[in-house]
């Protein structure tokens, strides 16, 4: 009997310690770390991408470094599968999603967002040779989009804009916009639903801007923000304070001009 009681007490203690450990872990904030990990799609120009030497660069990269430099915090950038971004965050593989990450209701259920730091729109890109100059002319055509993107999300939710028009009432999905643009160039898709900040920069750098039409869509303007683990308000606050400081001291404008020139994104 004594042995049985002792065994029960040991098991109870182990469970208690495990519960305490879990509770303590759930209250930890990445804001207290000396090095934080940013998850990103390393093909999303000009926000976060690999340059010709393989180094991760971009507007969001420079902005993240500047924000955390204010508190002497180091930043590590981790390439991730964009369709798995919230899972990576929840699992602790990364501490935040910072890569042209659009705020929407579905994502609010999974992450805690920082303040908005940039505006964006979803546009339709077509080859000038296709003759497609508006969304109405996509009827029966093949559309491309990135898997897990905000563009594909609004595409499915606001079916009257494009979904009900295009072939099979769905889009061909790609892991990255780079792959999608290759298919667009070779005529395997007729149009690409893509972030305006990406399309303009990508085509300009490729010297192909004159070959494509960047078509406005009825989709609402989007907010770019940083996504941190659900409930980590301490980290979100740290990032927000960093945004405020960088906008006040002119560093934000300096970074924006570096990547967007005189057409720096609205704040």
C-alpha positions as CSV (number, residue, x, y, z in Angstrom):
1,X,0.0,0.0,0.0
2,X,2.8,2.4,0.9
3,X,4.6,1.6,-2.4
4,X,1.3,2.3,-4.2
5,X,0.9,5.7,-2.4
6,X,4.5,6.6,-3.1
7,X,4.1,5.8,-6.8
8,X,0.9,7.9,-7.1
9,X,2.7,10.8,-5.4
10,X,5.7,10.5,-7.8
11,X,3.4,10.5,-10.8
12,X,1.5,13.5,-9.5
13,X,4.7,15.4,-8.9
14,X,5.9,14.7,-12.4
15,X,2.6,15.8,-13.9
16,X,2.7,18.9,-11.7
17,X,6.2,19.8,-12.8
18,X,5.4,19.3,-16.5
19,X,2.3,21.5,-16.1
20,X,4.4,24.2,-14.4
21,X,7.0,23.9,-17.2
22,X,4.4,24.3,-19.8
23,X,2.9,27.3,-18.0
24,X,6.2,29.0,-17.7
25,X,7.0,28.4,-21.4
26,X,3.7,29.8,-22.5
27,X,4.4,33.1,-20.7
28,X,7.9,33.5,-22.2
29,X,8.3,36.4,-24.6
30,X,10.7,36.6,-27.5
31,X,11.2,40.2,-26.5
32,X,13.6,39.0,-23.8
33,X,15.9,37.1,-26.1
34,X,19.3,38.4,-27.1
35,X,18.8,37.0,-30.6
36,X,15.5,36.8,-32.3
37,X,14.6,34.7,-35.4
38,X,12.6,36.3,-38.3
39,X,10.9,33.9,-40.7
40,X,10.6,34.9,-44.3
41,X,10.0,33.9,-47.9
42,X,13.5,34.5,-49.3
43,X,12.2,35.2,-52.8
44,X,9.8,38.1,-52.0
45,X,11.5,41.1,-53.5
46,X,12.1,43.8,-52.3
47,X,10.9,42.9,-48.8
48,X,13.2,40.0,-48.1
49,X,15.1,37.9,-50.6
50,X,18.5,36.4,-51.5
51,X,20.8,38.6,-53.6
52,X,23.2,37.3,-56.2
53,X,25.7,36.3,-53.5
54,X,23.1,34.4,-51.5
55,X,22.8,37.0,-48.8
56,X,19.3,37.8,-47.4
57,X,18.6,41.5,-48.0
58,X,15.5,43.7,-48.5
59,X,13.4,46.4,-47.0
60,X,12.0,44.3,-44.2
61,X,15.4,42.9,-43.5
62,X,16.9,46.4,-43.0
63,X,13.9,47.5,-41.0
64,X,14.0,44.5,-38.7
65,X,17.7,45.1,-38.1
66,X,17.1,48.8,-37.3
67,X,14.3,48.1,-34.9
68,X,16.2,45.5,-32.9
69,X,19.5,47.5,-33.0
70,X,17.7,50.0,-30.8
71,X,17.8,47.4,-27.9
72,X,21.1,45.7,-28.9
73,X,19.2,42.6,-30.0
74,X,20.6,40.4,-32.8
75,X,18.4,39.3,-35.6
76,X,18.7,35.9,-37.5
77,X,16.7,35.5,-40.7
78,X,15.3,32.1,-41.4
79,X,13.9,31.0,-44.8
80,X,10.6,29.2,-44.5
81,X,7.9,27.6,-46.6
82,X,5.4,30.6,-46.8
83,X,2.4,28.2,-46.7
84,X,3.6,26.9,-43.3
85,X,4.5,30.3,-41.7
86,X,2.0,30.3,-38.9
87,X,2.9,26.6,-38.0
88,X,6.6,27.6,-37.9
89,X,5.8,30.4,-35.6
90,X,3.6,28.3,-33.3
91,X,6.3,25.6,-33.1
92,X,8.9,28.1,-32.0
93,X,11.1,27.6,-35.1
94,X,10.8,31.4,-35.6
95,X,9.9,34.2,-33.3
96,X,8.1,36.4,-35.9
97,X,6.8,36.5,-39.5
98,X,8.2,39.7,-41.1
99,X,8.1,39.7,-44.9
100,X,5.3,41.7,-46.4
101,X,2.9,39.9,-44.1
102,X,-0.7,41.2,-44.6
103,X,-3.1,41.6,-41.7
104,X,-6.4,39.8,-42.1
105,X,-9.1,38.3,-39.8
106,X,-8.0,34.7,-40.5
107,X,-4.4,35.4,-39.4
108,X,-5.5,37.4,-36.4
109,X,-6.8,34.1,-35.0
110,X,-3.3,32.6,-35.2
111,X,-0.9,35.5,-34.4
112,X,-0.6,38.8,-32.6
113,X,0.2,41.6,-35.0
114,X,2.4,44.7,-34.6
115,X,1.2,48.1,-35.8
116,X,1.0,48.6,-39.6
117,X,4.2,49.8,-41.1
118,X,3.3,49.8,-44.8
119,X,0.4,49.7,-47.2
120,X,0.0,47.4,-50.2
121,X,-2.4,46.4,-52.9
122,X,-3.1,43.3,-54.9
123,X,-2.8,43.8,-58.6
124,X,-3.2,41.7,-61.8
125,X,-0.2,41.4,-64.0
126,X,-0.5,40.4,-67.6
127,X,1.7,40.4,-70.7
128,X,0.9,43.4,-73.0
129,X,0.9,41.0,-75.9
130,X,-2.1,39.2,-74.3
131,X,-4.4,42.2,-74.7
132,X,-5.8,41.7,-71.2
133,X,-6.1,45.1,-69.6
134,X,-8.7,44.6,-66.9
135,X,-10.1,41.9,-64.6
136,X,-13.2,41.4,-66.8
137,X,-11.0,40.2,-69.6
138,X,-9.7,37.3,-67.5
139,X,-13.0,35.4,-68.2
140,X,-12.0,31.8,-69.1
141,X,-8.3,32.6,-68.7
142,X,-5.7,30.9,-66.4
143,X,-4.7,32.8,-63.3
144,X,-1.7,32.3,-61.1
145,X,-1.2,33.1,-57.4
146,X,1.2,32.2,-54.5
147,X,0.1,29.5,-52.2
148,X,-0.6,30.9,-48.7
149,X,-0.6,34.5,-49.9
150,X,-3.0,37.2,-48.9
151,X,-3.8,37.6,-52.6
152,X,-5.1,34.0,-52.9
153,X,-7.1,34.5,-49.7
154,X,-9.0,37.5,-51.1
155,X,-9.3,35.7,-54.4
156,X,-11.3,32.9,-52.7
157,X,-13.3,35.2,-50.5
158,X,-14.3,37.8,-53.0
159,X,-15.2,35.4,-55.8
160,X,-17.0,38.1,-57.9
161,X,-13.8,39.9,-58.7
162,X,-11.8,37.1,-60.4
163,X,-12.6,33.6,-59.1
164,X,-16.0,33.4,-60.9
165,X,-14.3,34.5,-64.1
166,X,-11.1,32.5,-64.5
167,X,-10.8,29.0,-65.9
168,X,-11.9,26.3,-63.4
169,X,-12.8,29.0,-61.0
170,X,-9.5,28.6,-59.2
171,X,-5.9,29.7,-59.6
172,X,-2.7,27.8,-60.4
173,X,-0.7,28.0,-57.1
174,X,3.1,28.5,-56.9
175,X,5.5,28.2,-54.0
176,X,7.0,31.6,-55.0
177,X,6.1,34.5,-57.3
178,X,9.4,33.9,-59.1
179,X,8.1,30.6,-60.4
180,X,4.8,32.2,-61.3
181,X,6.4,35.0,-63.3
182,X,8.4,32.4,-65.3
183,X,5.1,30.7,-66.2
184,X,3.5,34.1,-67.0
185,X,6.4,35.0,-69.3
186,X,6.1,31.7,-71.2
187,X,2.3,31.8,-71.5
188,X,1.5,29.0,-69.2
189,X,-0.8,31.3,-67.2
190,X,-2.6,34.4,-68.6
191,X,-2.4,36.6,-65.5
192,X,-0.8,36.7,-62.0
193,X,-2.4,38.0,-58.9
194,X,0.5,39.5,-56.9
195,X,1.5,42.2,-54.4
196,X,2.1,45.6,-56.0
197,X,5.4,46.1,-54.1
198,X,6.7,42.8,-55.5
199,X,5.6,43.2,-59.1
200,X,6.9,46.7,-59.6
201,X,10.3,45.9,-58.2
202,X,10.7,42.5,-59.8
203,X,9.8,43.7,-63.3
204,X,11.9,46.9,-63.0
205,X,15.0,45.0,-61.9
206,X,14.5,42.5,-64.7
207,X,14.2,45.3,-67.2
208,X,10.8,44.0,-68.4
209,X,8.4,46.6,-66.9
210,X,7.5,47.8,-70.4
211,X,6.4,44.3,-71.5
212,X,3.7,43.9,-68.8
213,X,0.5,45.6,-67.7
214,X,0.0,46.2,-63.9
215,X,-3.7,46.3,-63.5
216,X,-5.5,47.7,-60.5
217,X,-8.1,45.4,-58.9
218,X,-11.1,46.1,-56.6
219,X,-9.5,44.4,-53.7
220,X,-9.1,46.6,-50.6
221,X,-5.8,48.2,-49.7
222,X,-3.8,45.9,-47.3
223,X,-1.7,46.5,-44.2
224,X,1.7,45.0,-43.8
225,X,2.6,44.2,-40.2
226,X,4.8,41.8,-38.2
227,X,3.2,38.7,-36.9
228,X,4.4,37.3,-33.5
229,X,3.3,34.3,-31.4
230,X,-0.3,34.7,-30.3
231,X,-0.3,36.6,-27.0
232,X,3.3,37.8,-27.2
233,X,2.2,41.4,-26.7
234,X,5.6,42.3,-25.1
235,X,7.4,41.6,-28.4
236,X,4.7,43.4,-30.4
237,X,5.1,46.4,-28.2
238,X,8.9,46.3,-28.6
239,X,8.5,46.3,-32.3
240,X,5.9,49.1,-32.3
241,X,8.2,51.3,-30.1
242,X,10.9,50.6,-32.6
243,X,8.7,51.8,-35.5
244,X,7.9,55.0,-33.7
245,X,11.5,55.8,-33.0
246,X,12.7,55.1,-36.5
247,X,9.9,57.2,-38.0
248,X,10.8,60.1,-35.6
249,X,14.5,60.0,-36.3
250,X,14.2,59.6,-40.1
251,X,15.7,56.1,-40.3
252,X,12.5,54.6,-41.6
253,X,12.4,57.1,-44.5
254,X,16.0,56.4,-45.2
255,X,15.4,52.7,-45.6
256,X,12.2,53.2,-47.6
257,X,14.0,55.5,-50.1
258,X,16.8,52.9,-50.4
259,X,14.4,50.3,-51.6
260,X,11.6,52.2,-53.2
261,X,13.3,55.5,-54.3
262,X,11.2,58.6,-54.4
263,X,8.1,56.4,-54.6
264,X,8.7,55.3,-51.0
265,X,5.8,53.3,-49.6
266,X,3.2,55.2,-47.5
267,X,3.5,54.9,-43.8
